[in-house]
Amino acid sequence: MTEKQPTSVQPSAVTLQSIAQDLLTLLDRKALLELRAKIDSLLGLSVELSATKPMPRPSESAIGEFPEPEHLAWLQKGVVTWNDWREQHREIVPDLQGANLSGFNLAFVNFAGVNLEYANLSGADMRGAFLKEANMKGANLYMADLIGVNCQQACLEAANLQGADIYKANFSHANLQEANLIQASIRRATLVGANLHRAKLKQADLLQANLVQTNLSQADLQKANMEGTNLIEANLEEANLLGANLNRANLCRAKLYKANILHAKINGVTLKGAIMPDGTLHGGGAANGEQ
């Protein structure tokens, strides 16, 4: 008689995939930043904190060319000194418009209300930074580390956040209209009431993100991972969700009118009270399968 082997409890594929992705996100980012630094070195590019002209941008003549030299000088002294200076001079609104801060360590910096319009923050370490109500319109945050930042009510209109790590960050009521978030890691982030109208989110990872009442109208969410995402009362009108993963997402009372959900994964999706792509009102219950 063959002895029955005890069965072992295996972790779910979703759990393993989530843990692995969290690790790979950090590893991939580090490798890419190291590669970029080597390329910059070979090309003889300087990465010093400076007031040099930022990369080409629209409406150049309509805005200032450089940041305020005195404000930049305080930042050059380090985050601790900068934060102390801001605490002692609360009446000053720092102007770092167009500053080249690429690759710099700005972890836990106080940039609340600061003008960072069109600043170059690509590859910068901004973990835990305080950016509430900051103006980052058109800023370059490519591959920036934004883990745990507070960007509530900040302006990031048309900003480049491609490949940025926004894990557990707070972007509630922020303006991200037409922002580039392609392949960004937005896992477990909070974007309640944020404006992402026409934002580019192709292949972005929004696992378990909080998008309650978020405006995603006309956003490009092709092949985005939105598994377990909270989209209660979100506006997804005319959004492109082609091939997106919406498994176990909560879309109660969401607006999906004219949204493209072709080949989207919808296992366990909650659609009670949602306005469907054809304009009909969903009666309730969980959807299953692929559209």
PyMOL commands that set and color helices and strands:
alter all, ss='L'
color gray80, all
select helices_A, chain A and resi 13-42+60-62+69-76+79-88
alter helices_A, ss='H'
color red, helices_A
select strands_A, chain A and resi 269-270+286-287
alter strands_A, ss='S'
color yellow, strands_A
deselect
rebuild
show_as cartoon
